[in-house]
Amino acid sequence: RAMGHDPFEVAIPLTFHIKSPNDPEYKHFIEVYQKEAKASNSSNIWIIKPGENSNRGVGIQVADQLGEIRSLIHSMSASNGNRTTIVQKYIERPLLISGRKFDIRAFAMITSINGCLKGYMYRDCYFRTSCKPFDLTNLGSRYVHLTNDAVQMNSEDYGKFENGNKLSINDF
């Protein structure tokens, strides 16, 4: 705010939290997918993730075909009746480091004492990078699209560009 920006006006990808294939949110996603498919200036790529109880990149897929996306949603729902699915429009033109995807790991803590909320942000952070160049024609490569360390460490190129596929904020 001190810099004249509203921290809550950040664009996030279009996101659907689907509780089951019968969920109205699922039907809304299908409508949006079909509308996007008709738009000639846009790819129709989506990232599909488990809604809870998942980490290390487990279950995350990138897809552009409605049949495949439906199958992923149905399989996540069927594998555990309580599991939901997150479906997000994939960022097709991301900011890249040396032609590769990255994410930023930052740490914060929120406290609440007698109803008074305080936030603390650790100034140091690091960047996790992918091993392979960004490429929208290879949606099946987890080494291209996911920066999770648990995924990247299985690539033969792990650590080829940065030690442990990580950059400090200072190195960035």
Backbone bond lengths (Angstrom), bond angles and torsions (degrees), N, CA, C in turn:
res aa  C-N    CA-C-N  psi(-1)  N-CA   C-N-CA  omega(-1)  CA-C   N-CA-C  phi
1 R - - - 1.458 - - 1.514 110.67 -
2 A 1.331 116.83 -35.22 1.462 120.34 179.18 1.527 111.03 -61.22
3 M 1.321 116.74 -24.68 1.461 121.02 179.74 1.529 111.79 -94.09
4 G 1.344 116.87 6.84 1.452 120.44 178.01 1.523 114.41 84.08
5 H 1.327 117.84 17.60 1.460 121.57 179.54 1.523 110.06 -115.61
6 D 1.312 115.64 143.77 1.459 120.82 174.00 1.523 107.48 -89.22
7 P 1.340 118.17 114.58 1.466 119.62 -176.50 1.525 113.89 -65.21
8 F 1.330 117.35 -12.41 1.462 120.49 -179.21 1.526 112.51 -96.91
9 E 1.329 117.18 2.00 1.461 120.66 176.70 1.521 109.72 -101.49
10 V 1.298 116.16 51.77 1.462 122.17 178.56 1.514 107.60 -101.83
11 A 1.319 115.35 129.86 1.458 119.26 179.17 1.527 109.53 -75.51
12 I 1.311 115.81 124.32 1.462 119.78 173.89 1.524 106.99 -113.86
13 P 1.310 116.67 155.10 1.464 118.42 -179.60 1.526 111.63 -60.89
14 L 1.320 115.38 149.35 1.455 121.42 175.09 1.523 107.87 -55.02
15 T 1.336 116.67 124.95 1.464 121.73 -171.88 1.521 110.78 -130.14
16 F 1.340 115.19 138.38 1.458 122.38 175.37 1.520 108.20 -122.64
17 H 1.330 117.07 129.81 1.461 122.41 175.07 1.519 106.06 -105.47
18 I 1.316 115.88 102.54 1.461 122.34 -172.15 1.523 109.94 -99.81
19 K 1.323 115.94 120.13 1.464 121.04 -177.17 1.523 112.73 -85.75
20 S 1.340 116.94 -28.21 1.468 120.98 178.47 1.523 107.41 -167.34
21 P 1.328 117.85 165.54 1.466 119.54 176.29 1.531 113.44 -63.40
22 N 1.336 117.76 -13.10 1.469 121.30 177.01 1.527 112.49 -93.67
23 D 1.310 116.76 -4.66 1.466 123.04 -177.24 1.541 110.41 -67.24
24 P 1.329 118.47 134.75 1.477 120.59 175.11 1.539 111.98 -56.06
25 E 1.320 116.71 -28.61 1.464 120.21 178.00 1.534 110.75 -63.77
26 Y 1.337 116.55 -34.05 1.467 121.86 176.67 1.529 109.95 -64.63
27 K 1.303 116.24 -46.07 1.462 120.92 178.88 1.527 110.53 -63.07
28 H 1.331 116.56 -39.01 1.461 120.65 178.11 1.538 110.04 -64.30
29 F 1.340 117.51 -41.92 1.465 120.39 176.60 1.530 110.61 -58.02
30 I 1.340 117.64 -46.23 1.470 121.91 -179.11 1.531 109.89 -57.69
31 E 1.338 116.60 -44.24 1.469 120.59 178.93 1.525 111.24 -60.85
32 V 1.324 116.46 -45.28 1.465 120.73 -179.86 1.525 110.48 -65.77
33 Y 1.340 116.87 -42.17 1.463 120.44 178.33 1.528 110.12 -57.33
34 Q 1.324 116.35 -47.88 1.467 120.50 -177.97 1.524 111.46 -64.77
35 K 1.325 116.63 -37.25 1.470 120.39 176.84 1.529 110.08 -64.97
36 E 1.332 117.13 -43.97 1.465 121.57 178.35 1.531 111.22 -63.38
37 A 1.343 116.08 -36.29 1.465 120.56 -179.07 1.526 110.92 -64.27
38 K 1.316 116.77 -31.26 1.470 120.92 179.98 1.524 112.41 -78.52
39 A 1.331 117.52 -21.20 1.469 121.29 -179.97 1.528 108.32 -74.22
40 S 1.298 116.98 117.67 1.467 120.77 -174.06 1.526 113.02 -74.61
41 N 1.322 118.19 -19.55 1.471 120.45 -175.89 1.528 113.14 -92.00
42 S 1.294 117.34 9.49 1.460 119.41 -172.53 1.517 111.21 -135.16
43 S 1.321 115.78 140.65 1.455 119.91 168.00 1.527 106.26 -76.60
44 N 1.286 116.47 167.83 1.460 119.16 -178.04 1.521 108.48 -127.84
45 I 1.324 115.40 63.41 1.457 122.04 -174.61 1.526 108.87 -103.00
46 W 1.349 115.05 137.13 1.455 121.98 -176.47 1.518 109.40 -132.45
47 I 1.333 116.22 149.83 1.461 121.48 173.62 1.527 106.99 -109.24
48 I 1.317 115.51 132.09 1.462 122.02 -174.90 1.520 107.98 -117.18
49 K 1.342 116.91 126.42 1.466 121.45 -174.29 1.523 110.53 -135.16
50 P 1.319 116.71 150.28 1.469 118.72 170.22 1.531 109.01 -61.73
51 G 1.323 116.50 142.29 1.456 120.79 -177.44 1.515 114.76 -77.90
52 E 1.323 117.75 -18.77 1.460 120.47 -178.78 1.520 108.98 -162.90
53 N 1.325 114.49 169.84 1.469 122.35 176.01 1.526 113.00 53.47
54 S 1.309 116.02 44.07 1.459 119.65 179.10 1.521 109.00 -146.69
55 N 1.300 115.35 146.25 1.455 120.94 173.06 1.519 108.01 -155.28
56 R 1.298 117.04 -178.14 1.457 123.79 176.77 1.526 112.86 61.07
57 G 1.338 117.83 23.93 1.453 122.13 177.80 1.517 114.88 78.88
58 V 1.340 117.02 5.53 1.461 121.05 -176.78 1.532 109.86 -65.20
59 G 1.316 115.88 127.58 1.455 121.37 174.62 1.512 115.63 84.23
60 I 1.322 119.33 -3.25 1.459 121.36 -178.10 1.524 109.30 -82.41
61 Q 1.337 115.67 131.35 1.465 122.12 179.44 1.523 109.08 -134.71
62 V 1.325 116.34 153.05 1.457 122.83 172.94 1.526 106.44 -117.36
63 A 1.349 116.99 130.81 1.458 120.09 -176.34 1.528 110.24 -149.67
64 D 1.330 114.39 156.40 1.463 119.50 176.99 1.531 113.19 -125.03
65 Q 1.308 117.50 -6.09 1.460 121.67 -179.51 1.535 110.00 -99.12
66 L 1.330 116.28 128.96 1.464 120.82 -175.89 1.522 111.58 -59.01
67 G 1.319 118.26 -40.08 1.462 120.46 179.61 1.513 112.05 -60.36
68 E 1.328 116.90 -41.54 1.464 120.67 178.91 1.525 110.91 -67.12
69 I 1.330 116.87 -42.05 1.467 120.90 179.82 1.531 109.68 -63.82
70 R 1.323 116.88 -44.59 1.470 120.36 177.85 1.523 110.92 -59.14
71 S 1.320 115.80 -43.90 1.464 120.64 179.68 1.524 111.15 -61.02
72 L 1.324 117.41 -42.36 1.469 121.41 178.71 1.529 110.78 -63.78
73 I 1.325 116.94 -43.90 1.469 120.78 179.38 1.529 109.93 -62.48
74 H 1.325 117.04 -45.88 1.468 120.93 -179.11 1.523 111.13 -64.62
75 S 1.343 117.47 -39.83 1.468 119.26 -178.57 1.524 111.04 -69.77
76 M 1.336 117.99 -36.59 1.470 119.97 177.43 1.521 110.02 -66.06
77 S 1.325 116.39 -40.17 1.457 120.76 -179.88 1.531 110.83 -68.46
78 A 1.334 116.81 -39.08 1.462 121.09 -177.57 1.525 112.37 -74.58
79 S 1.347 116.62 -29.82 1.464 118.95 -176.40 1.521 112.14 -69.04
80 N 1.321 116.25 -25.42 1.458 120.46 178.38 1.516 106.75 -157.89
81 G 1.299 117.42 114.25 1.455 121.71 -176.46 1.515 114.53 -55.04
82 N 1.322 117.93 -21.15 1.461 121.36 -179.70 1.524 112.83 -95.79
83 R 1.315 118.47 -3.78 1.460 121.18 -176.03 1.523 110.53 -84.92
84 T 1.310 115.31 134.97 1.456 121.37 176.50 1.525 108.38 -107.06
85 T 1.321 115.20 174.38 1.461 120.98 -178.38 1.514 109.40 -129.53
86 I 1.327 115.67 138.30 1.459 122.01 172.67 1.530 106.86 -103.39
87 V 1.328 115.96 127.30 1.468 121.29 176.19 1.519 106.26 -122.18
88 Q 1.344 116.00 121.27 1.462 120.89 -178.27 1.514 110.30 -125.21
89 K 1.328 115.78 143.86 1.463 120.47 171.41 1.515 106.70 -62.67
90 Y 1.312 116.39 128.56 1.458 122.00 -176.90 1.529 109.64 -74.22
91 I 1.306 117.42 137.67 1.458 121.53 176.56 1.528 106.90 -76.20
92 E 1.321 116.00 107.94 1.456 121.38 -171.55 1.530 113.52 -87.17
93 R 1.317 116.69 -14.59 1.465 120.38 177.13 1.536 108.55 -130.26
94 P 1.329 116.99 66.81 1.467 119.43 -176.77 1.526 112.22 -76.72
95 L 1.305 115.58 158.90 1.455 120.86 169.06 1.518 106.34 -66.96
96 L 1.323 117.43 135.44 1.463 122.01 -175.99 1.523 110.72 -123.02
97 I 1.310 116.27 154.72 1.463 122.99 170.40 1.524 106.14 -110.37
98 S 1.320 116.60 116.62 1.468 122.21 -178.97 1.529 111.36 50.50
99 G 1.333 116.24 39.87 1.453 121.56 176.69 1.517 114.69 79.42
100 R 1.348 117.98 7.83 1.463 121.95 -177.01 1.525 110.17 -122.49
101 K 1.350 115.40 151.50 1.461 120.65 177.98 1.523 110.92 -70.11
102 F 1.313 114.78 158.58 1.459 121.26 176.00 1.514 109.18 -152.42
103 D 1.318 115.32 162.48 1.457 120.41 167.72 1.518 107.50 -132.48
104 I 1.301 115.43 166.73 1.465 121.35 -177.53 1.517 107.94 -115.36
105 R 1.316 116.06 128.29 1.454 122.03 176.85 1.520 107.63 -104.66
106 A 1.318 114.85 113.49 1.455 121.74 178.87 1.525 107.86 -125.97
107 F 1.307 116.56 154.62 1.461 120.64 -174.71 1.522 109.91 -121.43
108 A 1.327 114.81 136.56 1.456 121.32 179.80 1.525 108.81 -141.56
109 M 1.319 114.66 159.84 1.455 120.22 176.85 1.526 107.68 -139.02
110 I 1.310 115.83 135.39 1.461 121.86 175.76 1.524 107.05 -114.96
111 T 1.333 116.34 130.55 1.459 120.38 176.36 1.525 108.71 -116.65
112 S 1.313 115.00 154.43 1.451 121.25 175.15 1.523 107.35 -135.32
113 I 1.317 115.08 110.84 1.455 120.66 178.97 1.525 107.18 -122.23
114 N 1.322 115.07 117.44 1.473 120.92 -177.98 1.526 111.84 53.40
115 G 1.330 116.23 38.66 1.458 120.64 177.72 1.517 114.97 81.23
116 C 1.317 117.39 -0.55 1.468 121.40 179.55 1.533 108.72 -95.32
117 L 1.312 116.58 112.54 1.462 121.52 179.19 1.519 110.56 -85.15
118 K 1.327 115.31 134.75 1.472 120.98 174.23 1.516 107.76 -133.37
119 G 1.315 115.29 140.37 1.458 120.71 178.55 1.516 110.58 -115.97
120 Y 1.312 115.14 140.64 1.460 122.10 178.61 1.524 107.85 -128.30
121 M 1.312 115.96 134.05 1.459 120.70 179.18 1.520 108.59 -120.37
122 Y 1.315 115.44 127.92 1.454 120.79 175.62 1.523 106.99 -75.69
123 R 1.314 117.93 124.86 1.467 120.98 -172.75 1.524 113.59 -66.99
124 D 1.314 117.59 -31.53 1.453 120.07 -178.78 1.524 109.20 -80.36
125 C 1.307 116.89 144.36 1.457 122.70 175.83 1.519 107.91 -149.17
126 Y 1.314 116.53 174.98 1.456 118.52 175.61 1.519 110.05 -142.63
127 F 1.314 115.12 163.68 1.452 123.23 -177.46 1.523 108.46 -111.42
128 R 1.333 117.46 131.53 1.467 121.86 174.36 1.530 106.89 -101.75
129 T 1.322 116.46 129.73 1.455 120.64 -175.44 1.530 111.30 -113.23
130 S 1.325 115.33 157.94 1.465 120.38 174.86 1.521 108.99 -88.08
131 C 1.323 115.74 161.76 1.467 122.43 -179.06 1.520 112.93 -85.32
132 K 1.305 116.66 -25.41 1.464 121.03 -171.18 1.528 110.61 -115.83
133 P 1.327 116.93 149.16 1.474 120.37 178.32 1.527 111.73 -60.82
134 F 1.323 115.61 145.88 1.457 121.72 179.18 1.522 109.29 -63.12
135 D 1.334 116.92 133.87 1.458 122.20 -175.03 1.527 109.17 -156.51
136 L 1.331 116.64 112.16 1.466 120.51 -179.22 1.526 112.89 -75.60
137 T 1.328 117.90 -9.73 1.468 119.14 178.59 1.523 111.57 -86.35
138 N 1.326 117.41 -4.90 1.464 121.53 -178.84 1.532 109.03 -122.85
139 L 1.321 116.70 69.29 1.466 120.95 -175.20 1.520 112.72 -69.88
140 G 1.312 118.32 -20.33 1.460 121.32 -177.07 1.514 114.45 -82.59
141 S 1.339 118.30 -9.78 1.465 119.90 -177.38 1.520 111.56 -84.58
142 R 1.307 115.73 111.73 1.458 121.01 177.49 1.531 110.40 -68.25
143 Y 1.336 117.78 -26.11 1.466 121.57 179.69 1.529 111.50 -71.78
144 V 1.325 117.64 -19.68 1.461 122.53 176.74 1.524 110.35 -87.03
145 H 1.329 116.52 -44.72 1.468 121.03 -165.59 1.523 116.18 -101.95
146 L 1.331 119.17 -18.32 1.469 121.07 -179.24 1.519 109.57 -115.61
147 T 1.308 116.93 134.18 1.466 120.76 -179.70 1.523 112.61 -100.41
148 N 1.323 117.16 2.50 1.467 120.76 179.56 1.520 110.33 -54.55
149 D 1.312 116.89 132.03 1.463 121.46 -179.92 1.524 111.40 -59.49
150 A 1.328 117.03 -38.13 1.465 121.09 -179.55 1.531 111.41 -63.15
151 V 1.318 117.29 -26.97 1.464 121.35 176.21 1.522 109.76 -83.03
152 Q 1.328 116.55 -52.17 1.463 121.86 -173.15 1.529 113.25 -62.63
153 M 1.336 117.35 -33.05 1.465 119.79 -175.32 1.537 112.74 -65.46
154 N 1.329 117.91 -11.54 1.458 121.27 177.66 1.525 113.27 -91.11
155 S 1.324 117.42 -3.98 1.464 121.26 179.18 1.525 110.32 -83.12
156 E 1.329 115.92 145.71 1.467 119.52 175.83 1.529 111.26 -66.79
157 D 1.337 117.31 -16.70 1.465 121.08 179.35 1.531 113.25 -96.09
158 Y 1.320 117.18 8.19 1.470 120.43 -179.72 1.530 109.29 -58.99
159 G 1.313 116.95 125.95 1.462 122.16 179.53 1.514 114.45 80.73
160 K 1.317 118.09 1.78 1.467 121.43 -177.96 1.525 111.64 -65.85
161 F 1.320 117.64 -37.71 1.462 121.64 -175.42 1.526 112.63 -101.25
162 E 1.321 116.62 -38.37 1.462 122.74 177.10 1.516 107.12 -135.43
163 N 1.302 116.43 147.09 1.457 120.75 177.52 1.525 108.95 -59.40
164 G 1.324 116.58 119.38 1.467 121.16 179.90 1.512 113.81 63.14
165 N 1.343 117.37 21.56 1.469 122.46 -178.36 1.525 112.10 55.93
166 K 1.322 115.85 36.82 1.462 119.70 -179.86 1.525 110.41 -133.77
167 L 1.325 114.66 145.50 1.466 122.99 173.96 1.511 108.45 -125.44
168 S 1.306 116.88 137.56 1.470 119.58 172.62 1.519 107.74 -76.16
169 I 1.302 116.84 164.37 1.458 120.73 176.99 1.530 109.39 -60.37
170 N 1.316 117.64 -35.92 1.462 120.68 179.14 1.527 111.80 -68.39
171 D 1.343 117.26 -40.30 1.465 120.14 177.86 1.529 110.87 -66.46
172 F 1.332 116.24 -34.80 1.457 119.57 177.72 1.517 109.70 -63.86
